[in-house]
Amino acid sequence: MKIELRQIVISLVALLVAVLTVIGFVRNPAAIGELPLIVRALILNLAVLAALVAAFPLNPVFRDRPGVYGLVVCLPALIPGFVYFLLLLPNQLSDGIAAEQLRSDLITDGSSNGIVEVGFAYPIYTPTVSLRNSGLYTKQVNLFLRMIDANGDSALFRSVRNRVPGSGLSVESTVQGMLSRNDGYLFNPVTLPPGVDVSGKLIFVISNLEDGTSFIDALGYAYQAQFEIRDPTNGALIEEFPLNRI
């Protein structure tokens, strides 16, 4: 079978399109997760179609019959993508977020139950958590830590934000600047692509959001401690999971 130069060029271009599309699909789960399901199916089918176009010159059965090849091979190959994204995937996923604490570490070592005092006398707590979005679309969430004492009084602490409002220097902005260049830390709001496990260290620089209670004191007499996952827009509680004093 003689393959013309034009066919070789078309096949190479189609193969490149297929590879780049798959790489972009796999490496950008958060961006893909924001798209409608029909668009995701179209993107994946673009890779499938490009791969089949690249393989066309190698198929002697359909030589010189590209129209038949398109109807018999290419068109049916696009159906599974639509079936998966439009029918199967919505039935496989729920709309919740699964979360658990994996570790409770210091920033520098593994002592003191994950609390370290820094130069400006504010404690930093850096628990490692794992989050999994079971929904169909990418979500952004804020993480909080709530501790309740035996009297029922509550102390609420917010994980460090990625962007701290205001131009003045604060404890939160200082710690954010110190740790934002390090891999493995999660900053509010945390982006959760659908069906992907996201793990990392939360950073709690503790001055109480409600009444100024010391974090070390609060942790010492806490009757109950739990992490809260909240909607960054309206603050609504989405999920909660317990703090483990590992």
Salt bridges, closest charged atoms under 4 A:
ASP95 OD1 - LYS139 NZ 3.28
ASP105 OD2 - ARG103 NE 2.69
GLU172 OE1 - ARG158 NH2 3.82
GLU172 OE1 - ARG161 NH2 2.64
ASP197 OD1 - ARG132 NH1 3.13
GLU210 OE2 - ARG146 NH1 3.79
GLU228 OE2 - ARG146 NE 2.69
GLU228 OE1 - ARG230 NH2 2.94
